[in-house]
Amino acid sequence: MDGIVLLKDDHKTVEKLFKQFEKAGDTAHTEKRKIADQVIQELTTHTWIEEKVFYPAAREAAPDTKDHVLESIEEHHVVLWMLSELKNLDPADERFDAKMTVLIENVRHHVEEEEKEWFPEVRKAMGRNRLTELGEQMEEAKKKAPHDPLAVPSADE
């Protein structure tokens, strides 16, 4: 699978979870916990494969995207720390929904920038064969992704 298509599919999966969370009622604590746990896993894996495989390849193929990559890594840093806080937060806690809402806003912003501003540049620079190769590498990397958001490299930076 094409690496950019794979990342966009991940984005769609997470967006579906966000919509489920937003539709869940104020007192649907068990459902919200389950959705939040899925979001944590999906985003931890996604940021891992982006940082380990996609971003280095994007920087190499399209050096002009360096600033986009660096900004994305900073956005990952914020998201990963929020995920780690959500992981241990009781869904009945009054901050749970607020924290999840801010996470959703951050991720939606990040996705929009990636998909509209720099994925097209990377696609043009790489071509189909390289993107397919990258997609396979990212599929493999998903199997090695940590479960702890703070184990993703940008969480430390």
Residue pairs with C-beta under 8 A, 6 or more apart in sequence:
1 132
1 135
1 136
1 139
2 128
2 131
2 132
2 135
3 53
3 54
3 57
3 131
3 132
3 134
3 135
3 137
3 138
4 119
4 122
4 123
4 131
5 131
5 135
6 135
6 138
6 139
7 46
7 49
7 50
7 54
7 114
7 119
7 138
8 115
8 119
10 42
10 45
10 46
11 111
11 114
11 115
13 42
14 39
14 42
14 43
14 46
14 107
14 111
15 108
15 111
17 35
17 38
17 39
17 42
18 39
18 104
18 107
18 108
20 31
20 35
21 32
21 35
21 36
21 39
21 100
21 104
22 104
24 31
24 32
24 35
26 97
29 91
29 92
30 91
32 91
32 96
32 97
32 100
33 91
36 86
36 91
36 96
36 100
37 87
39 83
39 86
39 100
39 103
40 83
40 86
40 87
40 149
41 147
43 79
43 80
43 83
43 107
43 149
44 80
44 83
44 145
44 146
44 147
44 148
44 149
44 151
44 152
45 142
45 145
47 76
47 79
47 80
47 149
47 152
47 154
48 141
48 142
48 144
48 145
48 146
48 152
49 138
49 141
49 142
49 145
50 72
50 76
51 73
51 76
51 152
51 153
51 154
52 141
52 153
53 134
53 137
53 138
53 141
54 134
54 138
55 69
55 72
55 73
57 126
57 130
57 134
58 65
58 69
58 118
58 122
58 125
58 126
59 65
59 66
59 69
61 122
61 125
61 126
61 130
62 118
62 121
62 122
62 124
62 125
62 126
64 121
65 118
65 121
65 122
65 125
68 113
68 114
68 117
68 118
71 113
72 110
72 113
72 114
73 154
73 157
74 154
74 157
75 106
75 109
75 110
76 110
76 152
76 154
76 155
77 154
77 155
77 157
78 106
79 103
79 106
79 107
79 110
80 149
80 150
80 152
80 154
80 155
81 149
81 150
81 155
82 99
82 102
82 103
82 106
83 103
83 149
84 148
84 149
84 150
84 155
85 99
86 96
86 99
86 100
86 103
87 149
89 95
89 96
89 99
90 96
123 131
126 134
146 152
149 155
150 156
